Every structure is written in C-alpha cells, then in structure tokens.
C-alpha cells in the first residue's frame, strides 16, 4: 500500500488480521539473498536494511520513489462481495478540505523552481516567479517560505510537504536541510544557486552556482525569455 494517510490506516489492520509482519515507508527492496526492505530514518540521515523472515508481509511504500511502470499488465480484476456491518464502524468522515492554492500540484511538474530562505523578503519572490515563467516551470519552496506565509502549503517540498521527482529541480537560495532533501532528492537533475560554497545542497546538486541569487536569477531569466 502507499505510505499515505489511508495506507497507514489500512496496512496495520490488514497485517494484524493476517498475522503478518509490517514494514512502513519503504524506499527499496532487495531479493538477492532473501527479501530485505530499505527504510530511511531520522529525517533521511540514516538508511536501514530490514531482513524479512516471512513468506508474506505487509508494506507501505513511499510515493514517487520509483518511476512509473510502462505499459499495462493483464491481471484479472475481481470485485469482492463484501457486506459491512455499519454498527461496527466507529469513525465518520465529516468533510474534506483542500489545501489552499488552487489547482497547482507540484508533484506533477516536470520542472520546478524552488525558492528558499535566501530570497530574504516576500516581495523578492516575484524575481523567482519570473524565472519560473521563463522556464515554463512550476514554483515551489522550502518550509521557511511557507511558514512565513509567503507561499501556500501546497507549494512546499520536503518531509513535511510533498515529495517531488521532476526532470529538473532548480533550488534558489536553499541550503539543503535534510528535511527538504528528503522531498526532492529523486529529481533527475538538480541545479542549486547559493552564496555558501559549503551549503549541503551542493553535495546533492548535479550543477551548482556559487553566487548571489539576485545577480544570477535575472541573468537566467534573460537567457530563457
């Protein structure tokens, strides 16, 4: 099951009912010498390998960690005939509230331009928006920008935001805290702009520009306009 709100609700119940071991938030598997699952812990600082001593097990997998499969299978689809005793249902959904920000889903974007604390002031975000428009990209951000109220929650990349896997991820003024990296490390190509040459984001980036974003971004915008 996916490591989502529903997956984390159903998987433990299924594992308990079937007396199976449960592994949550798996990011990889290896069956070379018995089945093992890979998990990340402590804000993705530590990678752990778990040996599964069972023929069957329940697992929730982290979304966007694997590329989508190509083509379609031919599995038989069977609809079970299930009767639910309503008297045993002890919870009720009273409503659903969409995260603010309209129809933008950064997890679907092919190109993301993400802005961080280095932008300094809210009015400077317009500079990054112009670059995103020039690139045909979607604007996203690190958590401090959302916490400050400069962009809505649905724009946040990271452990407490969304996990994204775009073709290109351009990090502007983002230092690269582990919580943020956990949400974007799966991007195909990562480009970082930061004045600090020792910023952690450069350990992950395919291309890095050590310079003032207020000088680099307008030049990039001009190049792609």
C-alpha positions as CSV (number, residue, x, y, z in Angstrom):
1,X,0.0,0.0,0.0
2,X,1.2,3.6,-0.4
3,X,2.7,5.3,2.6
4,X,-0.2,7.7,2.7
5,X,-2.9,8.7,5.2
6,X,-5.1,5.8,4.0
7,X,-2.3,3.3,3.6
8,X,-1.0,3.9,7.2
9,X,-4.6,3.4,8.4
10,X,-5.3,0.1,6.5
11,X,-1.9,-1.6,6.4
12,X,-1.6,-2.2,10.2
13,X,-5.2,-3.5,10.3
14,X,-4.5,-5.9,7.5
15,X,-1.2,-7.0,9.0
16,X,-2.8,-7.6,12.3
17,X,-5.8,-9.6,10.9
18,X,-3.5,-11.8,8.8
19,X,-0.7,-12.1,11.5
20,X,1.9,-10.7,9.1
21,X,4.9,-8.5,9.7
22,X,4.5,-4.9,8.7
23,X,7.1,-2.5,7.3
24,X,6.2,1.1,6.7
25,X,7.7,3.8,4.4
26,X,9.9,1.5,2.4
27,X,12.1,3.2,-0.3
28,X,13.7,0.0,-1.8
29,X,13.7,-3.8,-1.8
30,X,16.4,-6.5,-2.5
31,X,15.7,-10.1,-3.1
32,X,19.2,-11.4,-3.9
33,X,19.7,-13.2,-0.6
34,X,16.3,-13.3,0.9
35,X,13.8,-10.4,0.9
36,X,15.0,-7.2,2.5
37,X,13.4,-3.8,2.7
38,X,15.2,-0.4,2.9
39,X,13.9,2.4,5.1
40,X,15.2,5.9,5.9
41,X,15.2,7.1,9.5
42,X,16.0,10.3,11.5
43,X,15.0,12.7,8.7
44,X,16.6,10.6,6.0
45,X,20.0,10.8,7.8
46,X,20.2,7.0,8.2
47,X,19.4,4.2,5.8
48,X,18.4,0.9,7.4
49,X,18.1,-2.6,5.8
50,X,15.4,-4.9,7.3
51,X,15.6,-8.6,6.7
52,X,12.1,-10.1,6.3
53,X,11.8,-13.6,7.8
54,X,8.4,-14.4,6.3
55,X,6.9,-15.6,3.1
56,X,4.3,-12.8,3.1
57,X,4.4,-9.4,4.7
58,X,2.5,-6.1,4.6
59,X,4.4,-2.9,3.5
60,X,3.7,0.7,2.7
61,X,5.9,2.3,0.1
62,X,7.0,5.9,-0.2
63,X,5.2,7.7,-3.1
64,X,7.3,8.9,-6.0
65,X,10.3,6.8,-5.0
66,X,10.0,4.6,-8.1
67,X,9.5,5.6,-11.8
68,X,6.0,4.8,-13.2
69,X,5.8,1.4,-14.9
70,X,5.5,1.5,-18.7
71,X,2.7,-0.4,-20.4
72,X,-0.2,-2.2,-18.7
73,X,-0.5,-5.6,-17.2
74,X,-3.2,-8.2,-17.8
75,X,-4.1,-9.1,-14.2
76,X,-7.6,-10.3,-13.6
77,X,-9.7,-7.8,-11.7
78,X,-12.2,-9.4,-9.3
79,X,-14.8,-7.5,-7.4
80,X,-15.3,-8.9,-3.9
81,X,-18.8,-9.2,-2.5
82,X,-18.4,-7.6,1.0
83,X,-21.1,-6.8,3.5
84,X,-20.1,-4.2,6.0
85,X,-21.7,-4.1,9.5
86,X,-22.3,-0.4,9.8
87,X,-22.7,-0.8,13.6
88,X,-19.0,-1.7,13.9
89,X,-17.8,1.4,12.1
90,X,-16.8,3.7,14.9
91,X,-15.5,6.7,12.8
92,X,-17.2,9.1,10.5
93,X,-15.8,11.4,7.8
94,X,-17.4,14.7,8.3
95,X,-15.7,16.6,5.4
96,X,-12.6,17.1,3.3
97,X,-10.8,20.4,3.0
98,X,-8.4,21.0,0.1
99,X,-5.0,22.6,0.8
100,X,-5.1,26.2,-0.3
101,X,-3.5,27.3,-3.5
102,X,-5.9,26.2,-6.2
103,X,-5.1,23.7,-8.9
104,X,-1.3,23.5,-8.7
105,X,0.2,20.1,-7.8
106,X,3.9,20.4,-7.6
107,X,4.3,16.6,-7.6
108,X,3.2,16.5,-11.2
109,X,5.6,19.2,-12.5
110,X,8.4,18.3,-14.9
111,X,10.4,21.4,-14.0
112,X,10.4,23.0,-10.5
113,X,12.0,26.3,-9.5
114,X,12.1,26.2,-5.7
115,X,12.8,29.2,-3.5
116,X,14.3,29.2,0.0
117,X,15.2,31.5,2.8
118,X,17.9,33.2,0.7
119,X,15.2,35.2,-1.0
120,X,15.2,37.4,2.2
121,X,11.9,39.2,1.6
122,X,8.4,38.3,0.3
123,X,8.4,40.9,-2.5
124,X,11.6,39.2,-3.9
125,X,9.6,36.1,-4.7
126,X,8.4,37.9,-7.9
127,X,12.0,37.6,-9.2
128,X,11.8,33.8,-8.9
129,X,8.3,33.7,-10.4
130,X,9.7,35.5,-13.5
131,X,12.4,32.8,-13.8
132,X,9.8,30.0,-13.4
133,X,7.7,31.6,-16.2
134,X,10.7,31.9,-18.5
135,X,11.5,28.2,-18.0
136,X,7.9,27.1,-18.2
137,X,8.3,25.7,-14.7
138,X,6.2,25.5,-11.6
139,X,7.1,27.5,-8.5
140,X,7.8,25.6,-5.2
141,X,9.5,26.4,-2.0
142,X,11.2,25.2,1.2
143,X,9.4,25.2,4.5
144,X,10.5,28.6,5.9
145,X,8.8,30.3,2.9
146,X,5.5,28.6,3.7
147,X,5.9,29.1,7.5
148,X,6.3,32.9,6.8
149,X,3.1,32.8,4.8
150,X,4.7,33.9,1.6
151,X,3.5,30.9,-0.4
152,X,0.7,28.4,0.3
153,X,1.3,25.0,1.9
154,X,0.7,23.1,-1.4
155,X,4.0,24.6,-2.8
156,X,6.2,23.1,0.0
157,X,8.7,20.5,-0.9
158,X,10.1,18.3,1.9
159,X,9.4,15.9,4.6
160,X,6.5,17.9,5.9
161,X,5.5,19.0,2.4
162,X,5.4,17.0,-0.8
163,X,7.8,14.5,-2.3
164,X,8.6,15.5,-5.9
165,X,10.5,13.8,-8.7
166,X,10.8,16.4,-11.6
167,X,13.1,16.2,-14.5
168,X,14.8,19.4,-13.4
169,X,14.8,20.9,-9.9
170,X,16.3,24.4,-9.5
171,X,16.9,25.2,-5.9
172,X,17.3,29.0,-5.4
173,X,18.6,30.2,-2.0
174,X,18.0,26.8,-0.4
175,X,20.7,25.5,2.0
176,X,19.7,21.8,1.7
177,X,18.4,20.8,5.2
178,X,17.8,17.0,5.4
179,X,14.0,17.6,5.7
180,X,14.0,19.4,2.4
181,X,16.3,17.0,0.7
182,X,14.0,14.1,1.6
183,X,11.4,15.6,-0.6
184,X,13.4,16.4,-3.8
185,X,16.4,14.0,-3.9
186,X,14.7,11.9,-6.5
187,X,14.8,14.7,-9.2
188,X,16.6,13.6,-12.4
189,X,18.8,16.8,-12.5
190,X,19.3,19.2,-9.6
191,X,20.7,22.7,-10.0
192,X,21.5,24.8,-7.0
193,X,22.2,28.6,-6.6
194,X,23.6,29.6,-3.2
195,X,26.3,32.1,-1.9
196,X,27.6,29.5,0.5
197,X,30.0,27.0,-1.2
198,X,29.7,24.7,1.8
199,X,25.8,24.6,1.7
200,X,24.6,20.9,1.9
201,X,22.6,21.3,-1.2
202,X,25.8,21.3,-3.3
203,X,26.5,17.7,-2.1
204,X,23.4,16.6,-3.9
205,X,23.4,19.0,-6.9
206,X,24.4,18.0,-10.4
207,X,25.2,21.6,-11.2
208,X,26.0,24.4,-8.7
209,X,26.3,28.1,-8.9
210,X,28.1,29.8,-6.0
211,X,26.9,33.4,-6.4
212,X,24.3,35.9,-5.3
213,X,20.9,34.8,-6.5
214,X,19.9,38.4,-7.0
215,X,22.5,38.6,-9.8
216,X,22.2,35.1,-11.2
217,X,18.4,34.8,-11.4
218,X,17.9,37.9,-13.6
219,X,20.6,36.7,-16.0
220,X,19.0,33.2,-16.2
221,X,15.6,34.8,-16.8
222,X,17.0,36.9,-19.6
223,X,18.7,33.8,-21.2
224,X,15.4,31.9,-21.3
225,X,13.0,34.7,-22.1
